[in-house]
Amino acid sequence: MFLQLRFGDQYSALSRPGLDPARLDLYMLAMRLPLVAGPLRLLDGDFPHRTVMQEIAEHNAKKALALLVS
């Protein structure tokens, strides 16, 4: 799942057939949640680039919620 997260649209060249889609969604959710929690933790302090961290948290929160809906 790291490869899918890292390579995005180009992941299809690396994907393998026969993988359980529900399990892949669970793994992707498990990878997205820390990408929400980490930036939010930084925002609790005096992190200087607050807008960037907020955008990262929001982006990953939207992606995580989309996995829950599907």
MARMAR-940671 format. One record per residue: residue number from 1; x, y, z of N, C-alpha, C, O, CB in turn; residue in three letters. Coordinates in Angstrom, 3 decimals. Each point is the difference from the previous one (the first is absolute). Glycine has a CB too. Example, Ala and Ser with C-alpha at 12.3 -4.5 7.8 and 13.67 -1.06 7.14 Angstrom:
{seq:1, npx:13.190, npy:-5.690, npz:7.800, capx:-0.890, capy:1.190, capz:0.000, cpx:0.900, cpy:1.200, cpz:0.000, opx:1.036, opy:-0.019, opz:0.665, cbpx:-2.928, cbpy:-1.154, cbpz:0.581, type:ALA}
{seq:2, npx:1.542, npy:2.223, npz:-1.966, capx:0.820, capy:1.190, capz:0.060, cpx:-0.770, cpy:1.090, cpz:0.730, opx:0.509, opy:1.108, opz:0.169, cbpx:0.675, cbpy:-1.736, cbpz:-2.314, type:SER}
END
This chain:
{seq:1, npx:0.804, npy:-1.185, npz:0.000, capx:-0.804, capy:1.185, capz:0.000, cpx:0.850, cpy:1.253, cpz:0.000, opx:-0.418, opy:1.045, opz:-0.498, cbpx:-1.348, cbpy:-2.303, cbpz:1.672, type:MET}
{seq:2, npx:2.957, npy:1.152, npz:-0.616, capx:0.879, capy:1.163, capz:-0.053, cpx:0.282, cpy:0.386, cpz:-1.442, opx:0.041, opy:1.183, opz:-0.340, cbpx:0.989, cbpy:-1.846, cbpz:2.525, type:PHE}
{seq:3, npx:-0.835, npy:-0.341, npz:-3.031, capx:0.288, capy:0.295, capz:-1.401, cpx:-1.168, cpy:0.715, cpz:-0.674, opx:0.203, opy:0.912, opz:-0.801, cbpx:1.292, cbpy:-2.912, cbpz:0.724, type:LEU}
{seq:4, npx:-2.710, npy:1.585, npz:0.403, capx:-1.175, capy:0.655, capz:-0.577, cpx:-0.094, cpy:1.438, cpz:0.485, opx:-0.298, opy:0.905, opz:-0.781, cbpx:-0.893, cbpy:-3.113, cbpz:0.655, type:GLN}
{seq:5, npx:1.442, npy:2.418, npz:1.397, capx:-0.031, capy:1.342, capz:0.561, cpx:1.112, cpy:0.860, cpz:-0.598, opx:-0.210, opy:1.175, opz:-0.300, cbpx:-0.772, cbpy:-2.091, cbpz:2.425, type:LEU}
{seq:6, npx:2.143, npy:0.334, npz:-2.293, capx:1.165, capy:0.736, capz:-0.498, cpx:-0.080, cpy:0.323, cpz:-1.485, opx:0.337, opy:1.109, opz:-0.414, cbpx:0.990, cbpy:-2.220, cbpz:2.166, type:ARG}
{seq:7, npx:-1.775, npy:0.139, npz:-2.563, capx:0.045, capy:0.185, capz:-1.450, cpx:-1.335, cpy:0.423, cpz:-0.609, opx:-0.042, opy:0.361, opz:-1.177, cbpx:1.832, cbpy:-2.052, cbpz:1.138, type:PHE}
{seq:8, npx:-2.869, npy:1.659, npz:0.798, capx:-1.286, capy:0.503, capz:-0.469, cpx:-0.467, cpy:-0.633, cpz:-1.296, opx:-0.190, opy:-1.215, opz:-0.065, cbpx:0.731, cbpy:3.320, cbpz:1.185, type:GLY}
{seq:9, npx:-0.727, npy:-1.294, npz:-2.155, capx:-0.534, capy:-0.468, capz:-1.279, cpx:0.936, cpy:-0.964, cpz:-0.724, opx:-0.454, opy:-0.810, opz:-0.808, cbpx:-0.771, cbpy:2.951, cbpz:0.642, type:ASP}
{seq:10, npx:2.508, npy:-2.062, npz:0.443, capx:0.947, capy:-0.892, capz:-0.659, cpx:0.106, cpy:-1.361, cpz:0.689, opx:0.765, opy:-0.857, opz:-0.442, cbpx:0.491, cbpy:2.869, cbpz:-0.297, type:GLN}
{seq:11, npx:-2.019, npy:-2.221, npz:1.819, capx:0.060, capy:-1.258, capz:0.751, cpx:-0.421, cpy:-1.201, cpz:-0.844, opx:0.454, opy:-1.116, opz:0.254, cbpx:-0.914, cbpy:2.406, cbpz:1.823, type:TYR}
{seq:12, npx:-0.391, npy:-1.084, npz:-3.066, capx:-0.501, capy:-1.129, capz:-0.796, cpx:1.129, cpy:-0.825, cpz:-0.609, opx:-0.163, opy:-1.201, opz:-0.216, cbpx:-1.879, cbpy:2.533, cbpz:-0.281, type:SER}
{seq:13, npx:3.173, npy:-0.709, npz:0.220, capx:1.142, capy:-0.739, capz:-0.549, cpx:0.613, cpy:-0.937, cpz:1.039, opx:0.684, opy:-0.958, opz:-0.360, cbpx:-0.232, cbpy:2.869, cbpz:-1.193, type:ALA}
{seq:14, npx:-0.688, npy:-1.646, npz:2.828, capx:0.577, capy:-0.808, capz:1.076, cpx:-0.998, cpy:-0.947, cpz:0.652, opx:0.398, opy:-0.878, opz:0.767, cbpx:1.181, cbpy:2.723, cbpz:-0.372, type:LEU}
{seq:15, npx:-2.856, npy:-1.686, npz:-0.680, capx:-1.029, capy:-0.780, capz:0.687, cpx:0.059, cpy:-1.472, cpz:-0.397, opx:0.536, opy:-0.362, opz:-1.047, cbpx:-1.983, cbpy:2.402, cbpz:1.138, type:SER}
{seq:16, npx:0.889, npy:-2.866, npz:0.767, capx:-0.046, capy:-1.446, capz:-0.229, cpx:-1.450, cpy:-0.449, cpz:-0.019, opx:-0.781, opy:0.421, opz:0.853, cbpx:3.032, cbpy:-0.744, cbpz:0.257, type:ARG}
{seq:17, npx:-2.631, npy:-0.522, npz:-2.059, capx:-1.384, capy:-0.484, capz:-0.058, cpx:-0.273, cpy:-0.993, cpz:1.134, opx:0.917, opy:-0.615, opz:0.543, cbpx:-0.929, cbpy:0.947, cbpz:-3.047, type:PRO}
{seq:18, npx:-1.265, npy:-0.470, npz:2.844, capx:-0.417, capy:-1.003, capz:0.963, cpx:0.042, cpy:0.443, cpz:1.453, opx:-0.228, opy:-0.821, opz:0.889, cbpx:1.024, cbpy:-0.809, cbpz:-2.498, type:GLY}
{seq:19, npx:-0.513, npy:2.897, npz:1.883, capx:0.026, capy:0.473, capz:1.376, cpx:-1.418, cpy:0.350, cpz:0.454, opx:-0.807, opy:0.491, opz:-0.789, cbpx:3.162, cbpy:0.383, cbpz:0.475, type:LEU}
{seq:20, npx:-2.649, npy:-1.128, npz:1.575, capx:-1.321, capy:0.253, capz:0.562, cpx:-0.232, cpy:1.508, cpz:0.131, opx:0.693, opy:0.658, opz:0.775, cbpx:-0.611, cbpy:-2.862, cbpz:0.469, type:ASP}
{seq:21, npx:-1.053, npy:2.769, npz:-1.995, capx:-0.201, capy:1.457, capz:0.031, cpx:-0.421, cpy:0.521, cpz:1.379, opx:0.392, opy:1.101, opz:0.385, cbpx:-1.019, cbpy:-1.229, cbpz:-2.788, type:PRO}
{seq:22, npx:-0.161, npy:-0.644, npz:3.145, capx:-0.420, capy:0.455, capz:1.331, cpx:1.204, cpy:0.083, cpz:0.936, opx:0.106, opy:0.931, opz:0.799, cbpx:-2.384, cbpy:-1.964, cbpz:-1.146, type:ALA}
{seq:23, npx:3.164, npy:0.079, npz:0.249, capx:1.199, capy:0.010, capz:0.832, cpx:0.917, cpy:1.155, cpz:-0.394, opx:0.601, opy:0.640, opz:0.863, cbpx:-0.770, cbpy:-3.135, cbpz:-0.586, type:ARG}
{seq:24, npx:0.276, npy:2.761, npz:-1.569, capx:0.816, capy:1.123, capz:-0.453, cpx:-0.570, cpy:1.323, cpz:0.505, opx:0.755, opy:0.898, opz:0.374, cbpx:-0.094, cbpy:-2.210, cbpz:-2.412, type:LEU}
{seq:25, npx:-1.991, npy:1.437, npz:2.049, capx:-0.621, capy:1.214, capz:0.539, cpx:0.305, cpy:0.152, cpz:1.487, opx:0.262, opy:1.107, opz:0.471, cbpx:-2.088, cbpy:-1.286, cbpz:-2.184, type:ASP}
{seq:26, npx:1.792, npy:-0.928, npz:2.450, capx:0.316, capy:0.051, capz:1.429, cpx:1.452, cpy:0.429, cpz:0.210, opx:0.280, opy:0.821, opz:0.873, cbpx:-1.987, cbpy:-2.624, cbpz:-0.420, type:LEU}
{seq:27, npx:2.619, npy:1.264, npz:-1.234, capx:1.400, capy:0.387, capz:0.108, cpx:0.187, cpy:1.478, cpz:-0.343, opx:0.758, opy:0.710, opz:0.660, cbpx:-0.081, cbpy:-3.059, cbpz:-1.233, type:TYR}
{seq:28, npx:-1.376, npy:2.800, npz:-0.466, capx:0.123, capy:1.403, capz:-0.383, cpx:-0.554, cpy:0.909, cpz:1.100, opx:0.569, opy:1.056, opz:0.277, cbpx:-0.749, cbpy:-1.703, cbpz:-2.707, type:MET}
{seq:29, npx:-0.917, npy:0.242, npz:3.052, capx:-0.548, capy:0.770, capz:1.113, cpx:1.014, cpy:0.058, cpz:1.139, opx:0.205, opy:1.054, opz:0.601, cbpx:-2.552, cbpy:-1.728, cbpz:-1.250, type:LEU}
{seq:30, npx:2.973, npy:-0.451, npz:0.940, capx:1.005, capy:-0.045, capz:1.062, cpx:1.198, cpy:0.892, cpz:-0.317, opx:0.664, opy:0.489, opz:0.913, cbpx:-1.394, cbpy:-2.817, cbpz:-0.375, type:ALA}
{seq:31, npx:1.007, npy:2.542, npz:-1.802, capx:1.104, capy:0.890, capz:-0.373, cpx:-0.425, cpy:1.468, cpz:0.012, opx:0.812, opy:0.883, opz:0.280, cbpx:0.145, cbpy:-2.724, cbpz:-1.674, type:MET}
{seq:32, npx:-2.223, npy:2.099, npz:1.091, capx:-0.480, capy:1.387, capz:-0.065, cpx:-0.199, cpy:0.620, cpz:1.383, opx:0.262, opy:1.188, opz:0.188, cbpx:-1.369, cbpy:-1.748, cbpz:-2.343, type:ARG}
{seq:33, npx:0.647, npy:-0.234, npz:3.120, capx:-0.312, capy:0.562, capz:1.309, cpx:1.201, cpy:0.664, cpz:0.683, opx:-0.162, opy:1.083, opz:0.564, cbpx:-1.584, cbpy:-2.828, cbpz:-0.357, type:LEU}
{seq:34, npx:2.939, npy:1.148, npz:-0.233, capx:1.140, capy:0.725, capz:0.576, cpx:0.367, cpy:1.269, cpz:-0.774, opx:0.583, opy:0.931, opz:0.556, cbpx:0.253, cbpy:-3.113, cbpz:0.275, type:PRO}
{seq:35, npx:-1.184, npy:2.206, npz:-2.120, capx:0.256, capy:1.205, capz:-0.790, cpx:-0.993, cpy:1.108, cpz:0.305, opx:0.167, opy:1.134, opz:-0.449, cbpx:0.785, cbpy:-2.569, cbpz:-1.333, type:LEU}
{seq:36, npx:-1.978, npy:1.109, npz:2.539, capx:-0.917, capy:1.008, capz:0.543, cpx:0.463, cpy:0.378, cpz:1.403, opx:0.101, opy:1.182, opz:0.329, cbpx:-2.039, cbpy:-2.088, cbpz:-1.708, type:VAL}
{seq:37, npx:2.219, npy:-0.102, npz:2.204, capx:0.348, capy:0.232, capz:1.398, cpx:1.317, cpy:0.758, cpz:0.163, opx:0.103, opy:0.891, opz:0.844, cbpx:-1.338, cbpy:-2.966, cbpz:-0.276, type:ALA}
{seq:38, npx:2.225, npy:1.731, npz:-1.357, capx:1.306, capy:0.656, capz:0.128, cpx:-0.055, cpy:1.504, cpz:-0.216, opx:0.452, opy:0.758, opz:0.859, cbpx:0.569, cbpy:-2.862, cbpz:-1.618, type:GLY}
{seq:39, npx:-1.565, npy:2.553, npz:-0.370, capx:-0.104, capy:1.448, capz:-0.195, cpx:-0.878, cpy:0.689, cpz:1.054, opx:0.278, opy:1.133, opz:0.393, cbpx:0.048, cbpy:-1.536, cbpz:-2.827, type:PRO}
{seq:40, npx:-1.375, npy:-0.272, npz:2.887, capx:-0.841, capy:0.616, capz:1.029, cpx:0.773, cpy:0.167, cpz:1.307, opx:-0.178, opy:0.989, opz:0.711, cbpx:-1.859, cbpy:-2.000, cbpz:-1.781, type:LEU}
{seq:41, npx:2.892, npy:0.040, npz:1.381, capx:0.847, capy:0.120, capz:1.192, cpx:0.939, cpy:1.193, cpz:-0.125, opx:0.206, opy:0.739, opz:0.962, cbpx:-0.335, cbpy:-3.222, cbpz:-0.614, type:ARG}
{seq:42, npx:0.696, npy:2.668, npz:-1.535, capx:0.878, capy:1.148, capz:-0.209, cpx:-0.762, cpy:1.313, cpz:0.127, opx:0.541, opy:0.993, opz:0.487, cbpx:0.888, cbpy:-2.391, cbpz:-1.984, type:LEU}
{seq:43, npx:-2.678, npy:1.402, npz:1.061, capx:-0.800, capy:1.221, capz:0.081, cpx:-0.372, cpy:0.362, cpz:1.432, opx:-0.354, opy:1.146, opz:0.277, cbpx:-0.530, cbpy:-1.661, cbpz:-2.533, type:LEU}
{seq:44, npx:0.961, npy:-0.449, npz:3.168, capx:-0.251, capy:0.300, capz:1.414, cpx:1.111, cpy:0.851, cpz:0.595, opx:-0.213, opy:0.694, opz:0.994, cbpx:-1.044, cbpy:-2.837, cbpz:-0.789, type:ASP}
{seq:45, npx:2.431, npy:2.095, npz:-0.801, capx:1.133, capy:0.781, capz:0.487, cpx:0.171, cpy:1.280, cpz:-0.797, opx:-0.962, opy:0.556, opz:-0.530, cbpx:2.070, cbpy:-2.659, cbpz:1.267, type:GLY}
{seq:46, npx:0.123, npy:2.555, npz:-0.810, capx:0.286, capy:1.250, capz:-0.703, cpx:0.739, cpy:-0.262, cpz:-1.313, opx:0.950, opy:0.707, opz:-0.334, cbpx:-0.862, cbpy:0.490, cbpz:2.539, type:ASP}
{seq:47, npx:-0.526, npy:-2.211, npz:-2.942, capx:0.610, capy:-0.334, capz:-1.289, cpx:-0.095, cpy:1.207, cpz:-0.926, opx:-1.074, opy:0.588, opz:-0.124, cbpx:0.481, cbpy:-3.039, cbpz:0.409, type:PHE}
{seq:48, npx:1.694, npy:2.835, npz:-0.942, capx:-0.001, capy:1.245, capz:-0.779, cpx:-0.808, cpy:-0.049, cpz:-1.304, opx:-0.534, opy:1.027, opz:-0.420, cbpx:2.746, cbpy:-0.611, cbpz:1.401, type:PRO}
{seq:49, npx:-2.313, npy:-1.568, npz:-1.621, capx:-0.690, capy:-0.090, capz:-1.292, cpx:-1.384, cpy:-0.617, cpz:0.205, opx:-0.272, opy:-1.101, opz:-0.479, cbpx:2.488, cbpy:0.877, cbpz:-0.746, type:HIS}
{seq:50, npx:-3.064, npy:0.921, npz:1.919, capx:-1.295, capy:-0.531, capz:0.411, cpx:-0.918, cpy:-0.299, cpz:-1.185, opx:-0.709, opy:-1.006, opz:0.009, cbpx:0.949, cbpy:2.278, cbpz:2.109, type:ARG}
{seq:51, npx:-0.235, npy:-0.429, npz:-3.116, capx:-0.880, capy:-0.197, capz:-1.150, cpx:0.328, cpy:-1.292, cpz:-0.728, opx:-0.900, opy:-0.738, opz:-0.402, cbpx:0.677, cbpy:3.210, cbpz:0.169, type:THR}
{seq:52, npx:1.488, npy:-2.743, npz:0.066, capx:0.418, capy:-1.217, capz:-0.689, cpx:-0.451, cpy:-1.230, cpz:0.784, opx:-0.539, opy:-0.943, opz:-0.580, cbpx:2.520, cbpy:2.156, cbpz:-0.400, type:VAL}
{seq:53, npx:-1.763, npy:-1.206, npz:2.282, capx:-0.397, capy:-1.155, capz:0.825, cpx:-1.511, cpy:-0.175, cpz:0.008, opx:-0.496, opy:-1.127, opz:-0.009, cbpx:2.520, cbpy:1.466, cbpz:1.441, type:MET}
{seq:54, npx:-2.749, npy:0.756, npz:-1.416, capx:-1.463, capy:-0.081, capz:-0.039, cpx:-0.468, cpy:-0.586, cpz:-1.322, opx:-0.926, opy:-0.810, opz:-0.021, cbpx:0.768, cbpy:2.783, cbpz:1.559, type:GLN}
{seq:55, npx:0.784, npy:-1.578, npz:-2.642, capx:-0.367, capy:-0.544, capz:-1.315, cpx:0.307, cpy:-1.496, cpz:-0.088, opx:-0.784, opy:-0.760, opz:-0.569, cbpx:1.222, cbpy:3.009, cbpz:-0.460, type:GLU}
{seq:56, npx:0.697, npy:-2.674, npz:1.590, capx:0.345, capy:-1.420, capz:0.003, cpx:-1.020, cpy:-0.794, cpz:0.804, opx:-0.454, opy:-1.055, opz:-0.440, cbpx:2.887, cbpy:1.634, cbpz:0.207, type:ILE}
{seq:57, npx:-2.792, npy:-0.078, npz:1.404, capx:-0.979, capy:-0.684, capz:0.846, cpx:-1.359, cpy:-0.076, cpz:-0.688, opx:-0.644, opy:-1.049, opz:0.019, cbpx:1.870, cbpy:1.841, cbpz:2.020, type:ALA}
{seq:58, npx:-1.665, npy:0.303, npz:-2.643, capx:-1.300, capy:0.017, capz:-0.669, cpx:-0.020, cpy:-0.943, cpz:-1.203, opx:-0.972, opy:-0.726, opz:-0.205, cbpx:0.644, cbpy:3.093, cbpz:0.965, type:GLU}
{seq:59, npx:1.379, npy:-2.356, npz:-1.539, capx:0.073, capy:-0.876, capz:-1.178, cpx:-0.107, cpy:-1.463, cpz:0.413, opx:-0.778, opy:-0.757, opz:-0.579, cbpx:2.200, cbpy:2.459, cbpz:-0.609, type:HIS}
{seq:60, npx:-0.646, npy:-2.095, npz:2.181, capx:-0.004, capy:-1.389, capz:0.427, cpx:-1.278, cpy:-0.377, cpz:0.735, opx:-0.422, opy:-1.155, opz:-0.057, cbpx:2.889, cbpy:1.262, cbpz:0.202, type:ASN}
{seq:61, npx:-3.092, npy:0.843, npz:0.543, capx:-1.278, capy:-0.271, capz:0.642, cpx:-1.076, cpy:-0.260, cpz:-1.054, opx:-0.818, opy:-0.905, opz:0.158, cbpx:1.487, cbpy:2.339, cbpz:1.807, type:ALA}
{seq:62, npx:-0.668, npy:-0.651, npz:-3.026, capx:-0.956, capy:-0.230, capz:-1.084, cpx:0.206, cpy:-1.353, cpz:-0.655, opx:-0.964, opy:-0.709, opz:-0.290, cbpx:0.870, cbpy:3.159, cbpz:-0.099, type:LYS}
{seq:63, npx:1.351, npy:-2.812, npz:0.154, capx:0.293, capy:-1.304, capz:-0.605, cpx:-0.401, cpy:-1.139, cpz:0.932, opx:-0.517, opy:-1.015, opz:-0.465, cbpx:2.412, cbpy:2.047, cbpz:-0.816, type:LYS}
{seq:64, npx:-1.670, npy:-0.887, npz:2.576, capx:-0.382, capy:-1.030, capz:0.972, cpx:-1.515, cpy:-0.139, cpz:0.067, opx:-0.522, opy:-1.114, opz:0.028, cbpx:2.600, cbpy:1.587, cbpz:1.299, type:ALA}
{seq:65, npx:-2.778, npy:0.644, npz:-1.302, capx:-1.475, capy:-0.060, capz:0.040, cpx:-0.567, cpy:-0.609, cpz:-1.271, opx:-1.006, opy:-0.709, opz:0.049, cbpx:0.984, cbpy:2.719, cbpz:1.427, type:LEU}
{seq:66, npx:0.650, npy:-1.745, npz:-2.609, capx:-0.461, capy:-0.592, capz:-1.257, cpx:0.143, cpy:-1.523, cpz:0.040, opx:-0.825, opy:-0.709, opz:-0.576, cbpx:1.472, cbpy:2.812, cbpz:-0.658, type:ALA}
{seq:67, npx:0.370, npy:-2.605, npz:1.895, capx:0.177, capy:-1.450, capz:0.140, cpx:-1.103, cpy:-0.592, cpz:0.857, opx:-0.434, opy:-1.126, opz:-0.244, cbpx:2.910, cbpy:1.393, cbpz:-0.004, type:LEU}
{seq:68, npx:-2.937, npy:0.472, npz:1.245, capx:-1.055, capy:-0.495, capz:0.884, cpx:-1.355, cpy:-0.042, cpz:-0.717, opx:-0.838, opy:-0.857, opz:0.282, cbpx:2.097, cbpy:1.780, cbpz:1.689, type:LEU}
{seq:69, npx:-1.457, npy:0.008, npz:-2.895, capx:-1.273, capy:0.057, capz:-0.735, cpx:-0.082, cpy:-1.097, cpz:-1.036, opx:-1.076, opy:-0.544, opz:-0.249, cbpx:0.983, cbpy:3.000, cbpz:0.612, type:VAL}
{seq:70, npx:1.227, npy:-2.789, npz:-0.974, capx:-0.015, capy:-0.990, capz:-1.098, cpx:-0.118, cpy:-1.422, cpz:0.481, opx:-0.025, opy:-0.927, opz:-0.811, cbpx:1.387, cbpy:2.476, cbpz:-0.499, type:SER}
END
